[in-house]
Amino acid sequence: MLAASGADAGPAGWRRLVPMLSGGESSPLKAHVEKIDFFAGLEDKLLNKLAEAAIAREYAQNETIVRQG
């Protein structure tokens, strides 16, 4: 289940979706986090925490998502 968090700082009009998990339930983003080599070897508990903190976003084709400088 996802719930909007009003206390989150972000661009005006944006709201962060925070996963609300119970017990042994894992975040829907955990499967994606597990595939990242950088996080290989982390315990499930830490992978779940990373996935819970992650924000899934979609970007348009050719949209700049990172700018150096």
C-alpha positions as CSV (number, residue, x, y, z in Angstrom):
1,M,0.0,0.0,0.0
2,L,1.3,3.5,-0.8
3,A,0.4,6.6,1.1
4,A,1.1,10.2,0.4
5,S,3.4,12.0,2.9
6,G,2.5,15.6,3.4
7,A,5.7,16.4,5.4
8,D,8.0,15.8,2.5
9,A,10.0,18.7,1.1
10,G,10.0,18.8,-2.7
11,P,8.9,20.9,-5.7
12,A,5.6,22.8,-5.2
13,G,2.7,20.5,-6.0
14,W,4.7,17.3,-5.7
15,R,4.1,14.7,-3.0
16,R,6.3,11.7,-2.3
17,L,4.7,8.3,-2.1
18,V,5.9,6.4,0.9
19,P,5.4,2.7,1.0
20,M,3.5,1.5,4.1
21,L,4.6,-2.0,4.8
22,S,3.5,-4.4,7.4
23,G,5.5,-7.3,8.9
24,G,7.4,-9.3,6.3
25,E,5.9,-7.5,3.3
26,S,8.5,-6.2,0.9
27,S,8.4,-3.0,-1.2
28,P,7.3,-3.2,-4.8
29,L,10.7,-1.6,-5.7
30,K,12.8,-4.2,-4.0
31,A,13.0,-6.4,-7.1
32,H,14.6,-3.4,-8.9
33,V,17.0,-2.5,-6.1
34,E,18.2,-6.1,-5.9
35,K,19.3,-6.0,-9.6
36,I,21.8,-3.1,-9.0
37,D,25.3,-4.4,-8.7
38,F,26.3,-1.6,-6.2
39,F,23.9,-3.1,-3.7
40,A,24.9,-6.8,-4.2
41,G,25.6,-8.6,-0.9
42,L,23.3,-6.4,1.2
43,E,21.0,-8.2,3.7
44,D,17.3,-8.3,2.8
45,K,16.6,-5.9,5.7
46,L,18.8,-3.2,4.2
47,L,17.5,-3.9,0.6
48,N,13.9,-3.4,2.0
49,K,14.9,-0.1,3.6
50,L,16.5,1.1,0.4
51,A,13.4,0.1,-1.6
52,E,11.1,1.8,0.9
53,A,13.0,5.1,0.5
54,A,13.1,4.9,-3.3
55,I,10.8,7.0,-5.4
56,A,9.8,5.6,-8.8
57,R,9.6,8.3,-11.5
58,E,8.9,8.2,-15.2
59,Y,10.7,10.5,-17.6
60,A,9.9,11.4,-21.2
61,Q,12.2,10.3,-24.0
62,N,15.2,12.7,-24.2
63,E,14.3,14.5,-21.0
64,T,17.3,15.7,-19.0
65,I,17.3,14.0,-15.6
66,V,20.8,14.9,-14.4
67,R,22.8,18.1,-15.2
68,Q,26.4,18.5,-14.2
69,G,27.6,21.7,-12.6
